[in-house]
Amino acid sequence: MKKAAHGMTKKRALWTLGFTAAFTALLLVRLVMIQIGNAGYLKAYAASIHVHTLTLPAPRGKILDRNGAVLAMDVPRYQIVAIPKYLTPQQVQPTAATLAKYLPFSTTQLAGVLGNKSWYALIDRSVTPALGHKIQSLNLPGIEAIPSSGRDYPNGTLASQVLGMVGSQDQGLAGVEYAYNKILSGHNGSWTVNTDAAGNPLPQWQKSYKAPVPGNNVQLTIDANIEAVAQKWLKWGVKRAHALNGTVIVLNPHTGSVIAMANWPNFNPNNYYNATALEMNNYAVEDPVPPGSIFKPVTATAGLMLGLFTPNSLFDTRGYKIVNGVRINDWNPVGWGWITLTRGLEVSSDQVFMDVALKVGAANLYRFIKAFGLQHPSGVGLPGDSTGLWIPPKQVNAVDLATMGFGQGMAVTPMQMITADSAIANNGVMMQPHILKAVLSPSGAVIQHVQPTVESRPASVQVAQEIQHMMTLEATQGTGVPAQVPGYIIAGKTGTSQKIINGKTSADKFVASYMGMGPMPNPRFIMLVMINQPVGKLFYGDQVSAPVWKHIASFMFKYWGIKPYAGPDNGSKPFVP
């Protein structure tokens, strides 16, 4: 009996030993598999728990005006974030109500975000440090204020459509911010640390650190002081005319640099999410419109350059012209009788420029249209830079050609049109327009400087000066008298065009313009004021846009220290080229 019991004990011991050996072998195999076969996975998993890499955003470069004034820059900001999972149902409503007192969102909107039980929600991507500290001090459940940086536009609405804005991922969304995003964006850095499972730094916490590289600065040709004055008087002009919108462009005709580009209405890029499409639209470069009579210098150039006319060529004006059986009216229904080409531009006779265009012919007129840069985008360096709208040359009939002569039947952007007429101000040489002056390093060193570039030479010196003479007479004793600045001689051209709506010329929607240069005979600038869809009795260019031009030009003459020099006639007897 004892022998049998001893045998059973021995068998159990052997079974136990065998099982233990097998289990130990299995553990060893499993351990080998874990340590060798799954080593890569486990290391990665451990790293995900204990090693954390934080992205260090690179400061975005500044945008400066031509004098170094800051137009856009990165400043310290805070992000307000939430962990809705941490909030009980009873905490959602009071937390949302408290946040609504400090953030531009309603209690209902915030409660919807806080009640979704997610692990993360960005409430506001950019608040001031003071507000960030205030919200953090409230100790709201599931709410944190995290230090970050944000874009700031210290001048608010100044040049807003030109500057554009930056999105939540620090990317340019419009304007200069978009066009030069690669230059302004730096290279993000990183910070890798060791932590325990709870996320607390370990004694040897820092594994690596890579400092962010700031973006480069962009310096524009814009003068912030002139921009502000242009914006002020444009707003006045648009409201005075009860118009839809408007633009002012000031250009240096000798270099092509844009001194000012103002639009009204505009928006504050610090709060761009409240802006309308009209407020964000850069009318200066994005919207082609019929130019009207400010196109007449182009028509005149073609006629003079081809030798078909002289400034003293005579025209019999009767207030209308019959072209292929179609009556085309002049703006003056009775005409002026026999007048010269010079007088025709001075009083802005549509009939005179019908005659010029018809004699020049479609092929030749289009050749000059191309030479004046009106068939391609301006190339000024801004997004949305639109091309003009033209009838294909082979499809142009006599009626089309006659109306094109005085700036109807086509559409160009304000930027295209001022660039074209700048060739007249620059004695026949058209410069490439540009808004970028230089690219600077974060320390201010010049990396790239934009050099003035000749785009074309559409007119000879003689012809350009002959047209300058005509435009001086227009400004001093013709339709442009309301643009006169006492004590200075200017040259200019009024424009009133009928808009094209759904492919048809509108009878009651106009674009009122004034294109002027000064001081003559050596103009320092050319400026276009264009006001879109004035409503009421004031809708002609001399009534609506010329007074705006006068106010802005008066400031520039004083700002640049140009002393009055004209005699009592104020240039009504201008220089003879």
C-alpha positions in Angstrom: 0.0 0.0 0.0 2.8 2.3 1.0 4.6 1.4 -2.2 1.5 2.2 -4.3 1.2 5.6 -2.6 4.9 6.3 -3.1 4.4 5.5 -6.8 1.5 7.9 -7.1 3.5 10.7 -5.4 6.4 10.1 -7.7 4.1 10.3 -10.8 2.6 13.6 -9.6 6.0 15.0 -9.0 7.0 14.0 -12.5 3.9 15.4 -14.0 4.4 18.6 -12.0 8.0 18.8 -13.0 7.1 18.1 -16.6 4.3 20.7 -16.6 6.6 23.2 -15.0 9.3 22.5 -17.5 6.9 22.8 -20.4 5.4 26.0 -19.0 8.9 27.4 -18.4 9.9 26.5 -21.9 6.7 28.2 -23.2 7.6 31.3 -21.2 11.1 31.3 -22.5 9.8 31.0 -26.1 7.3 33.8 -25.5 10.0 35.9 -23.9 12.3 35.4 -26.9 9.4 36.3 -29.2 8.7 39.4 -27.2 12.3 40.5 -26.8 13.4 39.7 -30.3 10.4 39.2 -32.5 8.3 42.1 -31.2 11.2 44.3 -30.1 10.5 47.0 -32.6 6.8 47.2 -31.8 7.4 47.3 -28.1 10.1 49.9 -28.3 7.7 52.0 -30.4 4.9 51.5 -27.9 7.2 52.3 -25.0 8.3 55.5 -26.8 4.7 56.5 -27.4 4.2 56.4 -23.6 7.5 57.7 -22.4 8.8 59.9 -25.3 6.9 62.9 -26.5 7.9 65.3 -29.3 6.4 68.7 -29.2 6.3 70.9 -32.3 7.7 74.4 -31.8 6.0 76.7 -34.3 8.3 79.0 -36.2 7.6 82.7 -35.9 6.2 84.1 -39.1 8.1 86.9 -40.8 6.9 90.5 -40.6 5.3 92.5 -43.4 6.7 96.0 -43.5 5.9 99.1 -45.5 8.5 100.9 -47.7 9.7 102.9 -44.7 10.0 99.9 -42.3 6.7 100.4 -40.5 5.2 97.1 -39.3 2.0 96.1 -41.1 1.8 92.5 -39.8 3.7 90.6 -37.2 3.5 87.6 -34.8 2.7 88.4 -31.2 2.3 86.2 -28.1 -1.1 84.7 -27.9 -3.0 82.0 -26.1 -5.2 79.2 -27.5 -8.3 78.3 -25.5 -8.9 74.5 -25.7 -11.3 72.1 -24.0 -11.4 68.4 -23.1 -15.2 67.9 -23.1 -14.7 64.4 -21.8 -13.7 65.9 -18.4 -17.0 67.8 -18.0 -20.1 66.3 -16.3 -23.5 67.0 -17.9 -24.2 69.4 -15.1 -21.0 71.4 -15.8 -21.5 72.0 -19.5 -24.0 74.9 -19.3 -22.4 77.0 -16.6 -19.0 76.6 -18.1 -20.3 77.6 -21.5 -22.1 80.6 -20.0 -18.9 81.8 -18.2 -16.7 81.4 -21.4 -19.3 83.3 -23.4 -18.6 86.4 -21.3 -15.0 86.5 -22.6 -15.1 84.9 -26.1 -17.0 85.9 -29.3 -19.3 82.9 -29.1 -22.8 82.4 -27.6 -23.5 80.2 -24.7 -25.4 77.9 -27.0 -22.5 77.5 -29.4 -20.1 76.8 -26.6 -22.4 74.3 -24.9 -22.7 72.4 -28.2 -18.9 72.0 -28.3 -18.5 71.2 -24.6 -21.2 68.7 -24.6 -19.9 66.4 -27.3 -17.7 64.3 -25.0 -14.6 64.4 -27.3 -11.1 64.4 -26.0 -10.1 67.7 -27.6 -11.8 70.8 -29.0 -10.1 74.1 -30.1 -12.4 76.9 -28.7 -10.4 80.0 -29.8 -7.1 79.8 -31.6 -5.9 83.3 -30.7 -6.7 85.4 -27.7 -4.5 88.1 -26.0 -2.2 87.0 -23.1 -4.3 89.0 -20.7 -7.4 87.2 -21.7 -5.6 83.8 -21.7 -4.4 84.4 -18.1 -7.9 85.5 -17.1 -9.6 82.4 -18.5 -6.9 80.2 -16.9 -7.5 81.8 -13.5 -11.2 80.9 -13.6 -10.2 77.2 -13.2 -13.1 76.1 -15.4 -13.4 72.3 -15.7 -11.9 70.9 -18.9 -10.7 74.3 -20.1 -7.1 75.2 -20.6 -5.3 78.3 -21.9 -2.2 77.3 -23.9 0.6 79.7 -24.8 1.1 80.1 -28.6 1.6 82.9 -31.0 -0.8 84.7 -33.4 -0.8 87.1 -36.3 -1.4 90.8 -35.4 -2.2 93.6 -37.8 -1.5 96.7 -35.7 -3.2 99.1 -38.1 -6.5 97.2 -38.2 -8.1 97.7 -41.6 -5.2 99.5 -43.2 -4.4 97.8 -46.6 -6.4 94.8 -45.5 -7.1 93.3 -48.9 -3.4 93.8 -49.8 -2.1 92.2 -46.7 -4.6 89.3 -46.5 -4.7 87.1 -43.4 -3.4 83.9 -41.8 -5.4 80.7 -41.1 -5.4 78.4 -38.0 -2.4 76.4 -39.3 -0.4 79.6 -39.7 -0.8 79.5 -43.4 -1.4 82.6 -45.6 -5.0 82.7 -46.9 -5.1 85.8 -49.0 -3.1 88.9 -50.2 0.6 89.2 -49.4 0.3 86.6 -46.7 -0.7 84.0 -49.4 1.4 85.3 -52.3 4.6 85.2 -50.2 3.7 82.5 -47.8 6.9 80.5 -48.4 9.1 83.5 -47.6 7.1 84.5 -44.5 6.9 80.9 -43.1 9.9 79.7 -41.2 10.8 76.1 -40.3 9.2 74.6 -37.2 11.4 73.3 -34.4 10.9 70.3 -32.1 11.4 69.4 -28.5 11.6 65.7 -27.5 11.4 64.7 -23.8 11.2 61.5 -21.6 8.2 61.3 -19.4 6.5 58.7 -17.1 3.2 57.1 -18.1 1.4 60.0 -16.6 3.3 62.5 -18.7 5.6 63.9 -16.0 9.2 64.7 -17.0 11.8 62.1 -15.9 15.1 63.2 -14.4 16.8 62.8 -17.8 13.8 64.5 -19.5 15.3 66.2 -22.5 16.3 63.9 -25.4 16.7 66.5 -28.2 15.9 70.1 -29.0 15.7 71.7 -32.4 15.1 75.5 -32.4 12.5 76.9 -34.8 13.8 79.0 -37.6 11.9 82.3 -38.0 10.5 83.2 -41.4 11.9 86.1 -43.5 10.4 89.6 -43.6 8.6 91.0 -46.6 9.0 94.7 -47.3 6.3 96.2 -49.6 6.5 99.3 -51.8 3.4 100.6 -50.0 3.7 103.8 -48.0 1.5 103.3 -44.9 0.9 107.1 -44.5 -0.3 107.6 -48.1 -2.3 104.3 -47.9 -4.1 105.6 -44.8 -5.0 109.0 -46.5 -6.1 107.2 -49.7 -8.3 104.9 -47.6 -9.8 107.8 -45.7 -10.8 109.8 -48.8 -11.9 106.8 -50.8 -14.3 105.9 -48.0 -15.6 109.5 -48.1 -16.0 109.3 -51.9 -17.8 105.9 -51.9 -20.3 107.0 -49.2 -20.8 110.4 -50.8 -21.8 108.7 -54.1 -23.8 105.9 -52.3 -21.6 103.5 -54.3 -21.1 99.8 -54.0 -17.3 99.9 -53.6 -14.2 101.6 -54.9 -10.4 101.6 -55.2 -7.4 103.9 -55.3 -4.1 103.0 -56.7 -1.0 105.2 -56.5 1.9 104.2 -58.8 5.4 105.4 -59.3 5.5 105.5 -63.2 9.3 105.5 -63.3 9.8 102.3 -61.3 6.4 100.5 -61.3 6.3 100.4 -57.5 2.8 100.6 -55.9 2.8 103.4 -53.4 -0.8 102.8 -52.3 -3.6 100.3 -53.0 -6.7 101.1 -51.0 -10.2 99.5 -51.3 -13.5 100.4 -49.7 -15.2 98.7 -48.0 -12.5 96.7 -46.3 -12.1 94.5 -43.2 -10.0 93.9 -40.1 -7.7 90.9 -40.7 -7.5 90.5 -36.9 -11.1 89.4 -37.1 -11.5 88.3 -40.7 -14.0 85.6 -39.9 -16.6 88.4 -39.6 -15.8 89.9 -43.0 -18.1 89.7 -46.1 -17.0 88.7 -49.6 -17.3 92.3 -50.8 -15.1 93.6 -47.9 -12.4 91.0 -48.6 -12.4 91.6 -52.4 -9.3 93.4 -53.7 -11.1 95.4 -56.4 -7.9 96.9 -57.6 -6.6 93.6 -59.2 -9.5 91.2 -59.2 -12.4 92.8 -61.0 -12.3 93.7 -64.7 -14.6 96.6 -65.6 -15.1 98.8 -68.7 -12.5 101.6 -68.2 -14.4 104.2 -70.1 -12.6 107.4 -71.1 -9.4 106.7 -69.1 -8.7 104.3 -72.0 -8.7 107.2 -74.5 -5.0 107.9 -74.1 -4.3 104.4 -75.5 -6.5 105.1 -78.5 -4.8 108.4 -79.0 -1.4 106.8 -78.8 -2.3 104.3 -81.5 -3.4 107.1 -83.8 -0.4 109.3 -83.2 2.2 106.5 -83.3 0.8 105.3 -86.7 1.0 108.8 -88.1 -2.7 108.8 -88.9 -3.4 111.9 -86.8 -1.6 114.8 -85.2 -2.7 116.7 -82.0 -4.2 119.3 -84.3 -6.2 116.9 -86.6 -9.8 118.1 -86.9 -13.0 116.3 -86.2 -16.6 117.3 -86.9 -18.5 116.4 -83.7 -22.3 116.3 -83.7 -23.1 114.4 -80.5 -23.4 111.0 -82.2 -22.0 108.8 -84.9 -23.8 106.3 -87.2 -21.7 103.2 -87.6 -23.1 100.4 -89.9 -26.6 101.8 -89.4 -26.2 101.9 -85.6 -26.4 105.3 -83.8 -23.8 105.6 -81.1 -24.3 108.7 -78.9 -21.6 110.9 -77.5 -21.9 111.8 -73.8 -22.6 115.3 -75.0 -25.7 115.0 -77.2 -25.0 118.2 -79.2 -21.3 117.9 -79.8 -18.7 120.7 -80.1 -18.6 121.2 -83.8 -15.2 121.2 -85.4 -12.5 120.4 -82.8 -8.9 119.1 -82.7 -7.8 115.8 -81.3 -6.3 117.8 -78.4 -9.6 119.4 -77.7 -11.3 116.1 -78.1 -9.4 114.6 -75.3 -9.7 117.7 -73.2 -13.5 117.6 -73.3 -13.6 113.8 -73.6 -15.5 113.6 -76.9 -16.6 110.0 -77.5 -17.2 110.7 -81.2 -13.6 111.9 -81.7 -12.2 108.6 -80.4 -14.7 106.6 -82.4 -13.2 108.2 -85.5 -9.7 107.5 -84.3 -10.4 103.8 -83.6 -12.2 103.2 -86.9 -9.3 104.7 -88.9 -6.6 102.8 -86.8 -8.4 99.5 -87.4 -8.9 96.5 -85.1 -5.6 94.8 -85.9 -3.5 97.9 -85.1 -5.6 98.9 -82.0 -5.1 95.4 -80.6 -1.4 95.6 -81.2 -1.3 98.7 -79.0 -3.6 97.1 -76.5 -1.1 94.3 -76.2 1.8 96.7 -76.0 0.1 98.5 -73.1 -0.2 95.2 -71.2 -4.0 95.0 -71.2 -4.3 91.5 -72.4 -2.5 89.7 -69.5 -2.6 90.0 -65.7 -0.7 93.0 -64.4 1.9 90.8 -62.6 1.9 93.2 -59.6 2.5 90.2 -57.3 -0.9 89.7 -55.6 -3.3 86.7 -55.8 -6.4 87.0 -57.9 -4.6 89.2 -60.4 -7.1 89.1 -63.3 -6.7 89.5 -67.0 -8.9 91.7 -69.2 -12.0 90.7 -71.2 -11.7 91.3 -74.9 -13.6 90.4 -78.0 -11.4 88.2 -80.2 -9.8 90.5 -82.8 -11.2 88.6 -85.8 -14.7 88.9 -84.3 -14.6 92.7 -83.9 -17.0 94.6 -86.1 -17.2 98.3 -86.8 -19.6 99.0 -84.0 -17.4 97.1 -81.5 -14.3 99.0 -82.7 -16.0 102.4 -82.4 -17.1 101.8 -78.9 -13.8 100.3 -77.9 -12.2 103.6 -79.0 -13.8 105.4 -75.9 -13.4 102.5 -73.5 -16.6 100.5 -73.8 -17.0 96.9 -75.1 -14.1 95.5 -73.1 -13.1 95.1 -69.4 -9.8 95.6 -67.6 -8.8 95.7 -64.0 -7.9 99.0 -62.4 -4.3 97.8 -61.9 -4.0 97.0 -65.7 -5.4 100.4 -66.6 -3.1 102.5 -64.4 -0.1 100.5 -65.6 -1.1 101.2 -69.2 -1.5 105.0 -68.6 1.7 105.1 -66.5 3.6 104.7 -69.8 2.3 108.1 -70.8 3.6 109.6 -67.5 7.0 107.9 -68.0 7.5 109.3 -71.5 6.4 106.2 -73.4 8.1 103.5 -71.2 5.8 101.1 -69.3 7.4 99.6 -66.2 6.4 96.3 -64.7 4.2 97.0 -61.6 5.2 95.4 -58.4 4.3 95.6 -54.7 7.3 93.7 -53.3 10.3 96.0 -52.5 12.6 93.5 -50.7 12.9 90.3 -48.8 14.8 90.8 -45.5 16.2 88.3 -43.0 14.8 88.3 -39.4 17.8 90.6 -38.5 16.9 93.0 -41.3 19.6 92.1 -43.8 18.6 92.4 -47.5 18.2 89.0 -49.1 16.5 90.1 -52.3 15.8 93.6 -53.7 13.3 94.0 -56.5 14.8 96.0 -59.3 12.6 98.2 -61.6 12.0 96.3 -64.9 10.9 97.8 -68.3 7.9 95.8 -69.6 7.3 97.6 -72.9 7.7 100.9 -74.8 4.3 101.5 -76.4 4.9 105.2 -77.2 7.7 107.4 -78.3 8.8 110.2 -76.1 7.2 112.8 -78.4 3.9 111.1 -78.6 3.8 110.5 -74.8 4.6 114.2 -74.2 1.9 115.2 -76.7 -0.7 113.2 -74.8 0.6 114.6 -71.5 -0.1 118.0 -72.9 -3.6 117.0 -73.9 -4.2 115.6 -70.4 -2.8 118.7 -68.8 -5.4 120.8 -70.7 -8.1 118.3 -69.6 -7.2 118.8 -66.0 -6.9 122.6 -66.1 -9.7 123.6 -68.4 -11.6 120.5 -69.4 -13.6 117.8 -67.6 -10.9 117.2 -65.0 -11.1 120.7 -63.4 -12.6 119.3 -60.1 -9.3 117.4 -59.6 -7.2 120.5 -59.6 -4.9 121.1 -56.7 -4.3 124.9 -56.3 -0.7 125.8 -56.9 0.2 122.7 -58.9 -0.1 121.6 -62.5 -1.5 118.1 -63.0 -2.6 116.1 -66.0 -5.5 113.7 -66.1 -8.5 112.0 -67.6 -12.0 111.5 -66.4 -13.9 108.3 -67.1 -17.5 107.3 -66.9 -18.3 103.8 -68.2 -21.5 101.7 -68.4 -21.1 98.3 -66.7 -21.7 95.0 -68.4 -24.4 93.1 -66.6 -25.2 89.5 -67.8 -23.4 90.2 -71.1 -25.3 93.4 -71.8 -24.4 97.1 -71.3 -26.3 98.5 -68.4 -28.2 101.8 -68.7 -28.0 102.7 -65.1 -24.9 101.1 -63.5 -21.7 103.0 -64.0 -18.1 103.1 -63.0 -16.7 106.6 -62.3 -13.0 107.2 -62.6 -10.3 109.7 -62.5 -6.7 109.0 -63.8 -4.3 111.7 -63.0 -0.5 112.4 -62.7 1.5 115.2 -61.2 3.1 117.5 -60.7 3.7 118.3 -64.3 5.9 118.4 -66.4 7.8 115.7 -64.4 5.1 113.6 -62.7 6.2 111.9 -59.5 3.1 109.7 -59.4 0.1 108.5 -61.3 -3.1 107.8 -59.4 -6.4 106.1 -60.3 -9.6 106.6 -58.3 -12.3 104.3 -59.4 -15.7 104.2 -57.8 -18.1 101.4 -58.7 -21.8 101.8 -59.1 -22.6 105.3 -57.8 -26.2 105.8 -57.1 -28.1 109.1 -57.5 -27.4 112.4 -59.4 -23.6 112.1 -59.0 -22.2 109.4 -61.2 -19.8 111.0 -63.7 -16.0 110.7 -63.1 -15.5 114.4 -62.6 -18.3 114.5 -60.0 -17.5 111.4 -58.1 -13.8 110.4 -58.4 -12.0 113.7 -59.2 -12.7 115.3 -55.8 -11.3 112.2 -54.1 -8.2 112.4 -56.3 -7.7 116.0 -55.4 -7.8 115.4 -51.6 -5.2 112.5 -51.8 -2.9 114.4 -54.2 -3.0 117.5 -52.0 -1.7 115.4 -49.1 1.0 113.8 -51.2 2.4 117.1 -52.5 2.7 118.3 -48.9 4.0 114.9 -47.6 6.7 114.9 -50.2 7.6 118.6 -49.6 6.7 119.6 -53.1 6.1 123.4 -53.0 3.4 125.1 -55.0 4.8 126.5 -58.3 1.9 127.2 -60.7 0.9 130.7 -61.5 -2.5 132.2 -61.2 -3.7 130.2 -64.3 -2.9 127.0 -62.4 -1.5 125.5 -65.5 -4.3 126.4 -67.9 -1.5 127.4 -70.3 0.7 124.4 -69.8 4.2 123.6 -70.9 4.7 122.9 -74.6 6.6 119.6 -75.2 
